[in-house]
Amino acid sequence: MIEDKILVACWKVLDKMKVGNVLVIQHFAPNKPDLFIDCAKQYIKVYKNLVFNKDYTEIYKEYSFKEVENQFNKIIINKKP
């Protein structure tokens, strides 16, 4: 089980990522990349907008469903007949 303070620190880093950004895990967790990966996996279970590369050295942030929905609603609401 991951300590709360470690989980919170990891999630803060992931929350601050902008859509389209790539996070190199070695830069944020050079001593314990496996722990950071485990935290990120828990984050993904909740938010589902992060994707690992094949060797789990990088994380890419995609649009979340909510962000896509918000953009869609802006287009539809602002569209005039």
Summary of the structure (lengths in Angstrom):
residues: 81
radius of gyration: 15.4
end to end distance: 54.7
largest distance: 57.1
contacts: 190
relative contact order: 0.17
helix: 57%
strand: 12%
